[in-house]
Amino acid sequence: MACNALRTGYLHLGTARTALQVQGKRNIWKLLGKARYCTASNGDEVDRARQAAVERSRFRNIKPTIFSKIIDGTLPADILHEDSKCLAFRDVNPQAPVHFLVIPRLVLPRISQATSEDVQLLGHLLLVARNVAEQQGLTDGYRVVINDGVHGSQSVYHLHVHVLGGRQMSWPPG
């Protein structure tokens, strides 16, 4: 399956899986260190989270994230809300009829790294999520999700709140 990243010099994760089978587990980390990967337009979020963790350790979290580029305006986004503390915008890969993200302007990589100093910011993110959900017509309910770390399938290490709605959500979510 082709993806946009393949046309721009990225290596597809399917190639990494093949290399893992052919070369053995030890050599895959050399391969991961030399190339960037994509998972195609409908790729597996777990694979993206694993790759993000590898890149995060490799770049020691100094590499700008896609969200920091949206905040500084170098990447476009369909902005639904903007204030001095956060942004809300539509997800580029929606998993529901309404799917948007709320991100803080302050770079906080993971919810597990939040401290008591972040209480007001975290509360603000949730209130903005509620207000934007209301503006988007989610009167019958919605789901709020925060992924944390590799096992939580966090693929971008900049705290972000997913708000999904417009359809019946199933349970359990994972």
N, C-alpha and C positions, 0 to 999 in steps of 0.2 A: 504494500500500500504506500503510495507516495504522499508526501506532505510538503508544505511550504518550506520547512527548514531544510529538507533534502536539496532543494534548489539553491540554497544559500550556503552550502558547505557543511551542514550538520550531518551527522551520521544517525541513521535510524536505529532505535533500540533493538529491532529485530536482528540487525547485524551484530549487535553486542551479544545477544543471546546465542547466535550461531558461533561467534568467536569463543564464548564461554564453553560451549559444547565441544568445539574443536580443540581449543588451546588449554582448557582446564581452568579451574577457578583462580589460581594464582595469577595467571597472565591477564585476566580480565581487568584487574585494577590498573595495570599499565595502560591498557586500551582506554579505560575510563578517564585516566589522567591526560590523555592526548587528544580527545575529541569531545565535542558537545553532542548531545543527543536530543531527539524529539521523539514523540510517541504517536505521531500522526494526529489528525484532527479529532478523532474519537479515541485517543490513546488511553492507556491505563493510568489513572491518577497515582496508583501505588508506585509504578515505575518512575513517574515524574518526581514523586517525593524522594525516592531513593537517589535519583540523580541529583536532585537539589541538595541533599545531605552531603553527597560527595563533593559537589562544587562548593558548598558552604565551607567545608573543612579545608578544601584546597585553596580557596581565596580568603579564608579567615573572615568571612562575612564583610569584606570591604568593597566587594563588587556591588554596584547599584542593582537593585531589583527592578522588575518591571513596574512595581508600584511606586518606587521612588521616581521613576521616569514619568509616570503619569502625574505625580504630584508636581514635579518641576516643569511639566508641560512639553517635554520632549517626545512623549507618546500620547496620541489622542485617546480619548475615552468619552463615552456617553455619560456625562456627569449629571447626576440626579440631585445632588446636594453638595454644597461646599461651604465650609466655615473655617475659622482659624485653627480648629483642632482636628478636623477630619474631612474626608471626601467620601461620597457614595457614588457609585457608577455601576452600569450594567456589566455583568460578567460576559466576556467574549465567547465563552463556551457554556451557555446556559443549560442547566439540568432540570429546569422547570419553566413553565410559561413566563413567570417573573423570577428572575435571579439577578440579584445585585450584591455588590460588596460594599462594606463600610470599612475604611482604613484610616488609621491615625496618621497625621502628618509626621509625628515623631516616630522614628524607626524603633519599634519594639519587635524583635525577631519572632518571639514566641509568647503565647499566653503564659506558659510555664515560667517565663522570665519576668513576668510582671511582679511588682512589689506594691507595698501599701501606698507608696507615692503615686501609683498609677490608678488609684481608685476612682478619682473624678474623671479621668480620661476614659476608663473602661465603662463607667456609667454613661458617659456622654455618647460613646459609640452605640450602646444599646438603645438609648433614647432616640438617636438619629435613625437607627434601624427601624424602630417602631414608627417614627414619623414618616419616613420614606415608604414603608410598607403601606401605611394608610393612604399616602398620596398615590401609590400605585394600585389602589383599589383592593388590597388584600384584606377584605372585611371578614372572610370566612376562616381566617387563620393562615399561618405560615410557619416555616421552620427556620430557626437560627442555628448556625453551625460555626464552630471555630475548630479548625484542625490544628493539631500540635505535634510536631516532630514526625519522624519517619513512620512510626506505627499509626499515627493519626492522619497519614497521607498529606502532610503539609508540603506543598510543592514550591511555595514562595515564602522565604523567611523574612516576612514583614507581616506582622499581625493583621489579619483580615477576618471580618465577620461576614459569612455568607447568609443571605436572606433568600429563601426559596418559597414560592407560593404559586397560586393559580391552578392548583390541582391537589387531589388527595395524596398526602404523603403516606408511604408505607412504613411499617415497623416490624422488626428492628431496622435501623438505618444502615448498618454496616454489614 
